[in-house]
Amino acid sequence: MVKAIVGANWGDEGKGKITDVLAQNSDVVIRFQGGANAGHTIVNEYGKFALHQLPSGVFNSNVTNIIGNGVAFSVENFVKEMKELKDRGVPEPKILISDRAQIVMPYHVAFDCYEEERLGKNSFGSTKSGIAPFYSDKYSKIGFQINELYDDIDYLKEKIARTLEVKNATLKNLYNKPPISVDEIFNKLMEYRDALAPYVADTFTFLHDACKDGKNILLEGQLGSLKDTDFGIYPMVTSSNTIAGYGAVGAGGIPPYEIKDIVTVVKAYSSAVGAGEFVSEIFGEEADELRRRGGDGGEFGATTGRPRRMGWLDLVATRYGCRVQGATQVAFTVLDVLGYLDEIPVCVGYELDGEEIDYFPSTTKLKRCKPILKKLPGWKCDISGIKNYEDLPENCRNYIEFAEKEIGVPITMVSNGPAREDIIYR
């Protein structure tokens, strides 16, 4: 059976923890898109980790972890994260890297920084991880697949030279930066070849056999619906498809009909990193208080360390995000954070040009939307440590059930703390 774990909103919903929990009963965990531009925070018996490149199944010795062909693969981040696991006493995980995955090149990171600098106040709020230049090159057919490092070296050198003609012209004429040499890039790719050799595999065949054998396969998405290239708040989106449907492609060619279950992760309040529309956003002391209390150690980007933008639970955006994903169930996270509030505002609709709407519009209209808030009574206590749903305070259960009704998808898991065991099943 294939199950996908994806985000309903702007990312940072807590997918890493949910993947870590569900990986315990899985045979394979796959990262299927995105790159090292976002992190999945996991707390378990080994400590607290922010994974950027590795699948969140690496803490389970029974799991084969795959980095799929849809990932923007940063070799440096992979090596760094593997070393951190080893240094902190985590048993060496089983990892396969698709030989069709493409590599984030050093110049992708540089171009990402140069372009944000050039755009100035009109920048996209990029994490400067090279993601947009990477996907641009992938679809311009000048990217480097990992399999190319192990075959015709003369052809590889020719391809580097052709690619650098374009890159160096851009560096000189647009960014006024020094050129890159063929030898510099070739030598770097040879370093990558040696570092990756133990892990590179034909993951397409591996996954075909795993599906045929009835293995439990978990697809792990990065970011959320509202950052999807097609269905998100374009252009302030990521450069890959964050939806479960893309998992069939990005994970390694799994037949789409094999994805039977789509667990969509929803945060009990909203947060976002980077620019773009955020209708339920709050500011000032109200936002600072929620940010300080949020997550495990506060709401700051796992990759950038930037303070996240904060807001109340946006049920309009969440309902849309779950529909885009094709959600079959919802995992509701960081509910414990809200225990300090007497009343908890939730966004139940938008006002667009004086008219009330209950749907999530395209970006040009979204810019003009204002939130319609409803206040629900708080529960004013600490709910961490509770294991049974019936033991939650009545107002807390009411909050969950109100959200569930508005979203239209069953909430089957409630996370009430950062650790693996802080989870309530309904």
NUGU-607088 format. One record per residue (C-alpha): x, y, z; residue in one letter. Coordinates in Angstrom, 2 decimals, always signed. Example, Ala and Ser with C-alpha at 12.3 -4.5 7.8 and 13.67 -1.06 7.14 Angstrom:
NUGU-607088
[[+12.30, -4.50, +7.80], a],
[[+13.67, -1.06, +7.14], s],
***
This chain:
NUGU-607088
[[+0.00, +0.00, +0.00], m],
[[+1.23, +3.50, -0.82], v],
[[+0.42, +6.35, +1.57], k],
[[+1.35, +10.02, +1.03], a],
[[+2.04, +12.58, +3.78], i],
[[+1.67, +16.13, +2.52], v],
[[+0.97, +19.65, +3.81], g],
[[-2.32, +21.54, +3.49], a],
[[-0.97, +25.07, +3.83], n],
[[+2.30, +27.02, +3.49], w],
[[+4.54, +24.26, +4.83], g],
[[+5.88, +23.85, +8.40], d],
[[+2.75, +21.88, +9.35], e],
[[+4.64, +19.09, +11.14], g],
[[+4.96, +16.54, +8.33], k],
[[+8.34, +15.34, +9.59], g],
[[+6.91, +14.18, +12.90], k],
[[+3.93, +12.47, +11.27], i],
[[+6.25, +10.71, +8.80], t],
[[+8.52, +9.66, +11.68], d],
[[+5.48, +8.20, +13.51], v],
[[+4.03, +6.37, +10.49], l],
[[+7.47, +5.18, +9.29], a],
[[+7.49, +2.72, +12.19], q],
[[+4.98, +0.61, +10.26], n],
[[+6.45, +1.22, +6.80], s],
[[+8.94, -0.62, +4.63], d],
[[+9.91, +2.32, +2.40], v],
[[+9.90, +6.12, +2.94], v],
[[+10.46, +8.38, -0.09], i],
[[+11.15, +12.10, -0.50], r],
[[+9.53, +12.91, -3.82], f],
[[+10.04, +16.66, -4.49], q],
[[+11.68, +19.86, -3.29], g],
[[+15.18, +20.24, -1.96], g],
[[+17.13, +21.47, +1.03], a],
[[+15.10, +24.71, +1.10], n],
[[+12.81, +23.47, +3.88], a],
[[+13.38, +21.32, +6.94], g],
[[+11.40, +18.63, +8.72], h],
[[+11.84, +18.84, +12.48], t],
[[+11.80, +15.53, +14.35], i],
[[+12.13, +14.83, +18.08], v],
[[+12.81, +11.26, +19.20], n],
[[+15.03, +9.22, +21.53], e],
[[+18.15, +10.41, +19.68], y],
[[+17.35, +14.12, +20.17], g],
[[+15.98, +16.92, +18.00], k],
[[+16.81, +16.94, +14.30], f],
[[+16.05, +19.26, +11.37], a],
[[+16.22, +17.13, +8.23], l],
[[+16.54, +19.04, +4.96], h],
[[+17.45, +16.37, +2.42], q],
[[+17.02, +13.00, +4.13], l],
[[+13.63, +11.26, +4.29], p],
[[+12.09, +11.25, +7.77], s],
[[+12.26, +7.45, +7.95], g],
[[+16.02, +7.45, +8.67], v],
[[+15.47, +6.84, +12.40], f],
[[+13.80, +3.48, +11.74], n],
[[+16.20, +0.63, +10.99], s],
[[+13.47, -1.39, +9.26], n],
[[+12.92, +1.31, +6.60], v],
[[+14.54, +1.71, +3.19], t],
[[+14.76, +5.48, +2.63], n],
[[+14.69, +6.74, -0.95], i],
[[+15.54, +10.14, -2.37], i],
[[+13.36, +10.19, -5.48], g],
[[+13.97, +11.53, -8.97], n],
[[+11.72, +14.56, -8.28], g],
[[+14.06, +15.93, -5.59], v],
[[+16.46, +18.83, -6.09], a],
[[+19.38, +16.89, -4.67], f],
[[+22.10, +18.76, -2.79], s],
[[+25.09, +16.49, -2.29], v],
[[+26.61, +18.82, +0.32], e],
[[+23.47, +18.73, +2.45], n],
[[+23.20, +14.96, +2.11], f],
[[+26.79, +14.41, +3.28], v],
[[+26.38, +16.88, +6.14], k],
[[+23.15, +15.28, +7.40], e],
[[+24.52, +11.74, +7.18], m],
[[+27.53, +12.84, +9.27], k],
[[+25.25, +14.46, +11.86], e],
[[+23.24, +11.24, +12.25], l],
[[+26.42, +9.24, +12.77], k],
[[+27.93, +11.78, +15.18], d],
[[+24.77, +11.73, +17.30], r],
[[+24.56, +7.97, +17.62], g],
[[+21.83, +7.19, +15.10], v],
[[+22.35, +3.75, +13.50], p],
[[+23.31, +4.07, +9.82], e],
[[+20.06, +4.19, +7.83], p],
[[+19.34, +2.25, +4.64], k],
[[+19.35, +4.86, +1.83], i],
[[+18.90, +4.66, -1.92], l],
[[+19.26, +7.69, -4.21], i],
[[+17.52, +7.57, -7.58], s],
[[+20.01, +7.51, -10.45], d],
[[+17.52, +9.80, -12.23], r],
[[+17.61, +12.49, -9.51], a],
[[+19.28, +15.72, -10.58], q],
[[+21.97, +17.61, -8.72], i],
[[+21.81, +21.10, -7.25], v],
[[+25.00, +22.62, -8.63], m],
[[+27.10, +25.23, -6.79], p],
[[+26.15, +27.78, -9.45], y],
[[+22.45, +27.17, -8.76], h],
[[+22.95, +28.45, -5.22], v],
[[+25.01, +31.41, -6.47], a],
[[+22.42, +32.36, -9.12], f],
[[+19.64, +32.15, -6.52], d],
[[+21.50, +34.67, -4.33], c],
[[+22.38, +36.95, -7.26], y],
[[+18.80, +37.06, -8.51], e],
[[+17.32, +37.89, -5.08], e],
[[+19.94, +40.64, -4.79], e],
[[+19.02, +41.97, -8.25], r],
[[+15.28, +41.96, -7.50], l],
[[+15.72, +43.90, -4.25], g],
[[+12.36, +44.80, -2.71], k],
[[+10.62, +42.66, -5.36], n],
[[+12.46, +39.49, -4.30], s],
[[+10.62, +36.21, -3.68], f],
[[+11.97, +35.68, -0.17], g],
[[+13.97, +32.69, -1.43], s],
[[+15.88, +30.48, +1.01], t],
[[+18.80, +30.89, -1.42], k],
[[+19.23, +27.13, -1.67], s],
[[+19.37, +27.14, -5.47], g],
[[+15.92, +25.62, -5.96], i],
[[+14.45, +27.90, -8.66], a],
[[+17.62, +27.89, -10.83], p],
[[+17.80, +24.09, -10.38], f],
[[+14.27, +23.42, -11.62], y],
[[+14.71, +26.00, -14.38], s],
[[+17.73, +24.07, -15.66], d],
[[+15.95, +20.72, -15.24], k],
[[+13.14, +21.78, -17.54], y],
[[+15.54, +23.58, -19.88], s],
[[+17.26, +20.17, -20.21], k],
[[+20.66, +21.37, -19.04], i],
[[+20.56, +19.74, -15.59], g],
[[+22.81, +16.87, -14.50], f],
[[+21.25, +13.53, -13.63], q],
[[+23.25, +11.46, -11.15], i],
[[+23.63, +8.59, -13.65], n],
[[+25.64, +10.90, -15.93], e],
[[+28.49, +10.96, -13.40], l],
[[+29.18, +7.23, -13.88], y],
[[+29.26, +6.85, -17.66], d],
[[+30.77, +8.79, -20.59], d],
[[+33.19, +11.27, -18.99], i],
[[+34.08, +12.93, -22.32], d],
[[+30.38, +13.60, -22.98], y],
[[+30.02, +14.96, -19.44], l],
[[+32.83, +17.48, -20.07], k],
[[+31.23, +18.56, -23.35], e],
[[+27.88, +19.06, -21.61], k],
[[+29.51, +21.14, -18.86], i],
[[+31.17, +23.36, -21.51], a],
[[+27.85, +23.87, -23.37], r],
[[+26.03, +24.68, -20.14], t],
[[+28.66, +27.15, -18.97], l],
[[+28.39, +29.13, -22.22], e],
[[+24.93, +30.20, -21.07], v],
[[+25.82, +30.52, -17.37], k],
[[+28.92, +32.63, -17.96], n],
[[+27.12, +34.96, -20.38], a],
[[+24.49, +35.54, -17.67], t],
[[+27.12, +36.01, -14.97], l],
[[+28.95, +38.61, -17.04], k],
[[+26.09, +40.54, -18.61], n],
[[+23.35, +40.39, -15.97], l],
[[+25.06, +39.96, -12.61], y],
[[+28.56, +41.35, -13.31], n],
[[+30.18, +38.34, -11.62], k],
[[+33.30, +36.32, -12.57], p],
[[+32.96, +33.30, -14.91], p],
[[+33.04, +29.62, -13.93], i],
[[+35.54, +27.19, -15.48], s],
[[+34.78, +23.75, -16.93], v],
[[+37.47, +22.16, -14.73], d],
[[+35.95, +23.66, -11.59], e],
[[+32.56, +22.08, -12.30], i],
[[+33.98, +18.78, -13.57], f],
[[+36.14, +18.33, -10.45], n],
[[+33.15, +19.09, -8.22], k],
[[+31.03, +16.48, -10.06], l],
[[+33.80, +13.90, -9.60], m],
[[+33.75, +14.63, -5.85], e],
[[+29.99, +14.09, -5.92], y],
[[+30.42, +10.84, -7.85], r],
[[+32.67, +9.36, -5.16], d],
[[+30.49, +10.55, -2.26], a],
[[+27.27, +9.11, -3.75], l],
[[+28.59, +5.81, -5.14], a],
[[+27.42, +3.65, -2.19], p],
[[+23.83, +4.92, -2.43], y],
[[+22.93, +5.36, -6.11], v],
[[+20.39, +2.84, -7.39], a],
[[+17.74, +2.07, -10.00], d],
[[+14.91, +3.01, -7.67], t],
[[+12.30, +2.63, -10.43], f],
[[+12.81, -1.15, -10.53], t],
[[+13.09, -1.32, -6.73], f],
[[+9.74, +0.44, -6.28], l],
[[+8.02, -1.53, -9.03], h],
[[+8.97, -4.72, -7.16], d],
[[+8.00, -3.21, -3.78], a],
[[+4.51, -2.34, -5.06], c],
[[+4.13, -5.81, -6.59], k],
[[+5.16, -7.39, -3.25], d],
[[+2.61, -5.33, -1.29], g],
[[+5.18, -3.36, +0.73], k],
[[+4.04, -0.39, +2.84], n],
[[+5.40, +2.70, +1.08], i],
[[+5.27, +6.22, +2.51], l],
[[+5.65, +9.29, +0.28], l],
[[+6.93, +12.37, +2.13], e],
[[+6.15, +15.78, +0.67], g],
[[+7.89, +19.09, +1.35], q],
[[+6.12, +22.42, +1.99], l],
[[+2.34, +22.47, +1.37], g],
[[-0.52, +23.03, -1.08], s],
[[-0.27, +26.82, -1.01], l],
[[+3.37, +26.69, -2.16], k],
[[+2.63, +24.40, -5.10], d],
[[+3.81, +25.77, -8.47], t],
[[+0.38, +25.34, -10.08], d],
[[-2.14, +25.54, -7.23], f],
[[-0.33, +27.79, -4.75], g],
[[-0.07, +31.55, -4.26], i],
[[+1.82, +32.02, -7.54], y],
[[+4.38, +33.52, -8.04], p],
[[+5.33, +33.36, -4.34], m],
[[+5.56, +29.58, -4.50], v],
[[+8.25, +26.93, -4.57], t],
[[+9.51, +25.61, -7.91], s],
[[+8.17, +22.06, -7.61], s],
[[+4.76, +20.42, -7.21], n],
[[+4.02, +19.86, -3.52], t],
[[+0.86, +17.80, -4.04], i],
[[+0.37, +14.08, -3.52], a],
[[-0.50, +13.54, -7.17], g],
[[+3.06, +14.44, -8.15], y],
[[+4.31, +11.76, -5.75], g],
[[+3.55, +9.11, -8.36], a],
[[+6.12, +10.80, -10.63], v],
[[+8.67, +12.28, -8.23], g],
[[+8.97, +9.23, -6.00], a],
[[+10.14, +7.03, -8.84], g],
[[+7.36, +6.16, -11.23], g],
[[+4.80, +4.62, -8.89], i],
[[+1.45, +4.01, -10.68], p],
[[-0.95, +6.77, -9.52], p],
[[-3.65, +4.21, -8.63], y],
[[-1.32, +2.72, -6.00], e],
[[-1.64, +5.84, -3.78], i],
[[-4.55, +4.72, -1.58], k],
[[-4.26, +7.05, +1.42], d],
[[-3.32, +10.76, +1.57], i],
[[-2.61, +12.04, +5.07], v],
[[-2.75, +15.83, +4.86], t],
[[-1.13, +17.65, +7.77], v],
[[-2.88, +20.75, +9.13], v],
[[-1.53, +23.07, +11.79], k],
[[-3.92, +24.18, +14.56], a],
[[-2.88, +27.76, +13.72], y],
[[-1.13, +29.14, +10.61], s],
[[+2.47, +30.04, +9.87], s],
[[+4.51, +30.78, +6.76], a],
[[+8.10, +31.52, +5.75], v],
[[+8.70, +33.79, +2.77], g],
[[+6.61, +36.33, +0.92], a],
[[+3.11, +35.91, -0.48], g],
[[-0.58, +36.14, +0.35], e],
[[-1.56, +35.13, +3.90], f],
[[-5.11, +36.30, +4.63], v],
[[-5.30, +35.28, +8.32], s],
[[-1.87, +36.77, +9.20], e],
[[-1.50, +38.55, +12.55], i],
[[+1.12, +41.09, +13.64], f],
[[+2.70, +42.79, +16.63], g],
[[+2.56, +41.41, +20.16], e],
[[-0.22, +38.97, +19.28], e],
[[+2.00, +37.38, +16.61], a],
[[+5.14, +37.52, +18.79], d],
[[+3.39, +35.66, +21.60], e],
[[+2.16, +32.87, +19.31], l],
[[+5.60, +32.65, +17.63], r],
[[+7.39, +32.36, +20.99], r],
[[+5.09, +29.59, +22.17], r],
[[+4.81, +27.81, +18.83], g],
[[+6.40, +24.58, +17.73], g],
[[+9.31, +23.17, +19.74], d],
[[+11.36, +26.19, +20.70], g],
[[+9.39, +28.75, +18.72], g],
[[+8.30, +29.35, +15.14], e],
[[+11.53, +29.87, +13.21], f],
[[+12.37, +28.33, +9.84], g],
[[+14.17, +24.98, +10.14], a],
[[+16.35, +25.91, +7.16], t],
[[+16.77, +29.68, +7.39], t],
[[+16.18, +30.40, +11.08], g],
[[+13.92, +33.25, +9.94], r],
[[+10.97, +34.08, +12.20], p],
[[+7.86, +32.63, +10.62], r],
[[+4.88, +34.81, +9.77], r],
[[+2.01, +33.92, +12.09], m],
[[-1.75, +33.74, +11.73], g],
[[-4.90, +32.06, +12.98], w],
[[-6.15, +28.79, +11.53], l],
[[-7.40, +29.61, +8.02], d],
[[-10.17, +27.13, +7.30], l],
[[-10.79, +28.52, +3.80], v],
[[-7.17, +27.92, +2.77], a],
[[-7.05, +24.60, +4.61], t],
[[-10.21, +23.24, +2.99], r],
[[-8.77, +24.21, -0.41], y],
[[-5.38, +22.72, +0.47], g],
[[-6.95, +19.41, +1.48], c],
[[-8.99, +19.28, -1.73], r],
[[-5.91, +19.99, -3.86], v],
[[-4.12, +17.12, -2.11], q],
[[-7.07, +14.74, -2.37], g],
[[-6.89, +14.25, +1.41], a],
[[-8.37, +11.05, +2.82], t],
[[-7.49, +11.96, +6.42], q],
[[-6.05, +14.89, +8.36], v],
[[-3.33, +14.99, +11.02], a],
[[-3.91, +18.06, +13.22], f],
[[-0.67, +19.34, +14.79], t],
[[+0.71, +21.70, +17.49], v],
[[-2.70, +21.92, +19.17], l],
[[-1.00, +22.13, +22.58], d],
[[+0.42, +25.59, +21.70], v],
[[-3.02, +27.25, +21.87], l],
[[-3.68, +26.43, +25.53], g],
[[-2.80, +29.97, +26.69], y],
[[-5.69, +31.70, +24.90], l],
[[-9.06, +32.67, +26.44], d],
[[-10.58, +32.78, +22.97], e],
[[-9.15, +31.40, +19.74], i],
[[-9.97, +33.20, +16.47], p],
[[-10.34, +31.07, +13.33], v],
[[-10.79, +32.31, +9.77], c],
[[-14.10, +30.93, +8.43], v],
[[-14.47, +33.01, +5.26], g],
[[-13.03, +35.85, +3.22], y],
[[-14.42, +39.23, +2.32], e],
[[-13.66, +39.99, -1.35], l],
[[-14.71, +43.39, -2.68], d],
[[-17.46, +43.66, -0.05], g],
[[-18.80, +40.15, -0.69], e],
[[-18.38, +37.15, +1.63], e],
[[-16.84, +34.06, -0.01], i],
[[-16.01, +30.59, +1.30], d],
[[-13.62, +29.49, -1.46], y],
[[-9.90, +30.11, -2.01], f],
[[-9.50, +32.36, -5.08], p],
[[-6.58, +32.79, -7.47], s],
[[-3.77, +35.12, -6.38], t],
[[-4.97, +38.31, -8.07], t],
[[-8.23, +38.16, -6.11], k],
[[-6.56, +36.77, -2.97], l],
[[-4.56, +39.99, -2.65], k],
[[-7.84, +41.85, -1.98], r],
[[-9.28, +39.37, +0.53], c],
[[-9.78, +40.14, +4.22], k],
[[-10.37, +37.47, +6.88], p],
[[-13.79, +36.80, +8.44], i],
[[-13.02, +35.56, +11.94], l],
[[-15.06, +33.51, +14.39], k],
[[-13.91, +33.22, +18.01], k],
[[-14.04, +29.85, +19.73], l],
[[-13.66, +29.44, +23.52], p],
[[-10.19, +28.32, +24.64], g],
[[-9.44, +25.50, +27.09], w],
[[-6.87, +27.40, +29.19], k],
[[-4.73, +24.42, +30.24], c],
[[-1.80, +22.28, +29.17], d],
[[-2.94, +19.28, +27.11], i],
[[+0.51, +17.74, +26.61], s],
[[+0.79, +14.17, +27.85], g],
[[-2.86, +13.31, +27.14], i],
[[-3.13, +10.05, +25.17], k],
[[-6.89, +9.56, +24.75], n],
[[-9.15, +11.87, +22.78], y],
[[-11.92, +11.70, +25.39], e],
[[-9.51, +13.07, +28.02], d],
[[-9.03, +16.36, +26.16], l],
[[-10.94, +19.35, +27.57], p],
[[-14.38, +19.83, +26.03], e],
[[-13.47, +23.17, +24.42], n],
[[-10.39, +21.55, +22.88], c],
[[-12.50, +18.74, +21.38], r],
[[-14.97, +21.37, +20.13], n],
[[-12.12, +23.22, +18.38], y],
[[-10.99, +20.03, +16.63], i],
[[-14.51, +19.04, +15.63], e],
[[-15.34, +22.54, +14.35], f],
[[-12.21, +22.45, +12.17], a],
[[-13.03, +18.94, +10.96], e],
[[-16.54, +19.94, +9.91], k],
[[-15.28, +23.02, +8.03], e],
[[-12.46, +21.13, +6.29], i],
[[-14.73, +18.22, +5.34], g],
[[-12.09, +15.52, +5.95], v],
[[-11.82, +13.31, +9.08], p],
[[-9.16, +14.37, +11.61], i],
[[-7.69, +11.00, +12.60], t],
[[-4.54, +12.12, +14.43], m],
[[-3.98, +14.98, +16.87], v],
[[-0.43, +15.99, +17.82], s],
[[-0.14, +17.54, +21.27], n],
[[+3.62, +17.87, +21.65], g],
[[+6.88, +17.62, +19.68], p],
[[+7.91, +14.05, +20.54], a],
[[+7.05, +10.91, +18.60], r],
[[+4.78, +9.64, +21.38], e],
[[+2.84, +12.92, +21.70], d],
[[+0.01, +11.83, +19.45], i],
[[-3.67, +11.03, +19.93], i],
[[-5.50, +8.72, +17.54], y],
[[-9.20, +9.15, +16.87], r],
***
